[in-house]
């Protein structure tokens, strides 16, 4: 059972009752007549063989209000894409798969690259960007939700609660962000959020002078790294999606730049939530949680620099020192929280993670100072439309051809 505490500038929509999924979906079905809704799922082909996606498709098959489901498939050859089409074929809703590594979308990507508007690296951000391009090209919905393909604890209530705030005819929200607590039932998960992002935001507010409103905005999100969100079409059209591991922080930063807090909310979409866990990769800065933590820190540093903060090596050393002390306090807090709930708690492992994240902050600072003009954001679809006026016809034709021929 949640609480009704409101913290910070954005609205929190709690789960305070046992309202049935049938009741929630009845509202969404009614509203879908005038505000049709879609879902985007970015996926790796390998996730078709994972423990989560079979159940996700089973749950989605029962959803009565979606106009369209768009699934982006990464790292698939022709036979694998054909298998993915068969895998998702039991969805009763209209659905389209994007073969991101297929020749048609690759040809289009090459044209984007020639115009200087192509994503500069593969990954989830690129996948989401193409899916949102097809969503705009399709024109079948006015609001879209996004969630990952690896949620082991998935229930269709998550999607319903995520879309409810932006679909409601009088709420007035342009964007909703899901939140939950990460747990597999035995221990607390969500290490990057608990032990890196939360104490780093505190350290930045302690250290810096000009970014307090932005940092307070981020701190008001209970799970800023949640990959589940929903938004109106206008948000999609003008959003610059990051292509690196800073996707979620980058999306929130874009929202902060474009919308007042009154247009943004977070909503409790699940109790205990679990999905695929990334490797830590202590020895490799280019993969796993190690790279994720560096990219997230750089995303924050870029934004506060835009706010007028002057960042120097001394600044980053101060931020790191403040972070380290705060993060160790968080380890104590989460240890106590785990014990009272009967969860396992591994203090040594948690403090080791804090040490890794502290080094990531310094590495991110070095990378920022060495390349302050780095821009991992992908061009907004509004800009792409300006550069290539027929882009939506091109995307739609490519996807439909892949669906028909492969």
N, C-alpha and C positions, 0 to 999 in steps of 0.2 A: 504494500500500500504506500503510495507516494504522499508527499506533503504538498501544501499549497503555497510555499514560499516563493515570492517573486524577487529576483536579484538582478540588478543591472538594468540596462536600457531596453532590452528586448523582452517580449512576453514569453512566459513559460506556460505551456498547456500540459497539465499533469494528468496522470491516470488516477483519479480519485474514487472511481466506482467500478463495479463489475458490469458495465454496460456491454451488452452482447454485440458480437460482430455482426449479427443479422440486422440489428438496429442501426449501427453505423453505416453499413452497406446500403440499407434502404434509403438513407439520406443521400448517399453518393449516387445511387441509381437515379433518384429524382433530379439531382443537380446536373447529372451528366447530359440531360436533354438539352440544356442551354450552355453548359460548360463541359464539353467532352474532355476526357482525360486519357493520358498515355503513360506508358512505363518504359524506361530504358534500363537495360542490363548489360554492362560491359563484362565480357567474359574471355578467359583463355580457353582454348579448345580442351586443354587438359582438365578443366573443371567439369567437363561432361562426365569424367570418370571419377570425380571426387565424391565425398560423402554428402554433399549439400544439395546439388542441383536437381536431382531426381525429386526430392521432396518439394523444392521450390516450384517446380513445374506442376506437381500435384496440387499444391496450394493455389497457384495462380489459375489453374483450370476451373476453380470454383468462384473466381472473381467476376461479378456480373456487370461492372460499370465501366470497364476499360474499352476504349475505342481501338487501341492499337498497342502492341508490345513490340519493342525494337531491341534486338539483341546484337551487340557487336562481338564478332568472333575474331580473336587474335591468335596468331601462330597456328594456322590451319592450312594444310594443303588441300587439293581439290577433293580427294576422297574423304578427308576429315570434315570439310565443309558440307559435303553431301550427307555424311553421318549426322552432323549437327542439325541439318534441316529435318532429317527423320526424327531425331531426338525431340525436337520442339514441335513436331507436327501434331501432337495430340492437344496442343493449346486450342481451345475453341474460339478464342478471340482472333481477329486479324493480327498476324504477326509477320515481321520481316527480319531477316538476318543480314547483317553487313559482313561480307567476306573481306575483311580489312587487308588481307595479304593476297587477295585475288588480283588478276591482271587489270580488271576494269577500274577498281578503286585505286590501284597503284598508278595507273596511267593518269587518273585525275589528280592524284597526289603530286605527280611530276609536274603537272601544269601549275598547281599551287606553288610548288617550289620555284618554278621559273618566275612567278610573280612575287616571290618573297613572302608568301603567306602560309606556307606549309608548316605543320608541326615539326619541330626540330629534333624530336627523339621519339622512339616508340614507347608504348606504355599505356597505362590506364587513361591518362589525360588525353592522349591522341584518340583512343577508342571512344571515350565519352564525347569528344568534339565531333567526330564523324557521325556518331549516333544522333547527336543533337542537330547536326546539319540535315540528316534525313528526317528527323522529327519536324523541322521547319519546312522541308520540302514537301512532306506528306500533307501537312495542313489539316490533319484530321482531329486535332485536339487543341485546347486552349491552355491546358496545364499538363505538366509532365513530372513524374517522379523518377528517381534513380535509386537503385540499390545494387549491391554486389551479387555475385553468383556463388559465393562461398559461405553463406550464412547457414550454419549447421542448425540453428534453433529457429529457423524461419517459420512464421505463421502469417497467413494473409491479413491478419489484423494489423501487422506492422505497416503494410502498404496503405490500408484504409485510414489509419490514424495519421500517416504521413501526408496523405493527400487532403484530408478533411479541412485543415485550416485554409488552404489556397482555393479549395473548391467551394467553400461556404459562401453563399451569396452576399453576406453582410459583414463578414469578419474584416475584409480589406487587406489581407496579407498577400504579398507578392512572392514570398519565399518562406518555406518551413524547413527546419533542420531537425532530424531525428536525434533522440538521445536515449540512453539505456545505461546499465552498468555491465561491463565485460566480465563474464565469469563462465567457467565450465562446470560449476557446481562444487568444485573442490578448492579453488583458489581464485584470487582476483587476477584478471588479465588487464589488457589495456595499458601496457607498460609505458608506451611513448606518451600517452595522454597524462597518466598519473605522475610519472617520474621525470618527464622532460618538459612537456608543454606547459603544464600548470605552474611548476616552480620557475620556469623561464619567463613566463608572462609576469609573475610577481617580481622577478629580478629586474626585468625591463622597466616596470613601473617605479621601482625603487631607484633605478640608476638614471633614467632619462627624464628630460624636462618637457618636451613638446608633444608627446604621443599619448598622453594620459587617456583621452577620450577613446582613441582607437584600441588601446590595450584593455580598457574597461569593457568595451564592446566585446572583444574576444573572450575576456574572463567571464562574461555573463553566460556563455555557452557551457552547458554541463559536459558535453562531449564534443569538443571542437573538431576532432578528427573523424567523427562519424561520417561514413560514406553514403548515408541515406539523406536525401533531401528532395523537395518538390518545389516547383516554381511556375510562374506564368510564362507564356510564350515571349512576351516582351523582355523578360529577364534573360531568357535563353539567347535571344537575337543579339543582345548587346554585351553579353558576358564574355570576358576573356578567360578561357580555361588554362590553368598552368599545365605544362607537359611533364613536370617532374613530380617527386614525392610530396611536393608542397601543394598538391591539388586542393585539399580541403581548406587549408589556411588561405590559399590564394583566392578561392571562391568567396570566403567570408570577407577578405579584404576588398574584393570587387564590389560586394554588396554594401560594405561600409562606405565606399566611395560614391555609390550611385543612389542609395536609398536611405530614407530615414529609418531609425529603429522601429517606428510604429508599423512599418510594412514588413517586418521580419519577426518570426517567432521560432521557438523550439518546442517540440512535442514529444512526450514520452511515448515511445512506440513498442517497448518490450520490457519485460522483466530482465532476467538473466539472458545475456546475448553472447553467442560465441561464433567465431568464424575462423578461417585459416590463419595460422600464426606464422609470421615472417621469421626467418632465421636472423640471429643477431649479427653474425659476420664481424666478430671483433677485429679480425686481421685485415678485412677488406672494406675500404671506405666506399666502394662502388656498388655495393649490393646490400640487401637486407635492411634491418633496422638501423644499421650504421649509416648507410646512405640516406635513409628516410630522415633520420634526426638531423643530418647536415642540411638537407634540402629544406626542411621545415624552419630551421634556424635562419637560413639565408632568406627565406620568404619573409620572415619577420624583420630581419635587418633591412631588406630592401624597402619595406613599407615604412618603417620608422625614419629611414633616410629621406624618403619622400616628404615626410612630415617636418623635415628641417633638422633632424638630429645629425650632429657631426660625429661620425664614428671613427675612432682611431684604435690602434692596438691597445692603448691604455683603457679605452672604453670597454673593449671586449674582455680584458682581464678583470675589470671591475664587475662586469655582467656575469662572468664565469664564477667569480668568488661569491657573489650574492646568490647565484643559482645553486651552487654546490651546498651552501649552508641550508638554503630553503629546501632543497631536494632531500637532504638527509632528514630534515624534520618530517617531510612527507613519508619517508620510509617508516619512521616511527608511528605516524598516524595510521598508515595502512596496515602495519603489523598489528596494531591494537584492534583495528576494525576487523581484520581477518580472524583474530583469536576469539573475539566475542561472538562471531558468527560461525565458529567451528571450521573455518577454512584453514588450509595449509598456508604457512608464511615462511618464505626463505629470505631472511634479512641479508645474508651474505650475497646472494644472487642479485637482490634489489640494489644493494649498495654498489656492487660491481657494475650494474647498468648505469647508475648515477655517474660513476667515474667515466664510463664510455661517453655518456651524453655530455659531460663537462668538456671532454676533449673535442667532441663534435662541435660544440659552441665555438671553441677556439679555431677549429678547422674551417667552420663556416665563416667566421670573421676574416680569416686569411683569404679565403676564396673571394669573399665580397670585396675586400680591399684590392685584391689583384685584378678583379674583373668587375668593377662597379657598374658597367653597362650591360651586364648579362641580363637577358630578357627571356625567361622561360615561358612567358605567356604566349598562347596561340592567338592568332588574330580572331577578333569577334566575327560572327557571321554577318553582321552589318557591314563590316569592312570587306569581307569576302564578296558579298553581293555587289559592292561598288566596283571591285576589281574584275569580277566575272559575273555579269548580269544574268547569265543563264545557268548559274551554278546549281540551282535547285532542280531544274530539269535534268541536268547532267547527273547529279547524284541519284535522283529517282530512277532514271533510265538504267544506270549501272546496277543498282540494287535489284530492280525488277528483272533485269536480264539474268543476273546471277541466280535469283530465285527460280526463274523459269528454266534455265538451261543447265545448270550444274547439277 
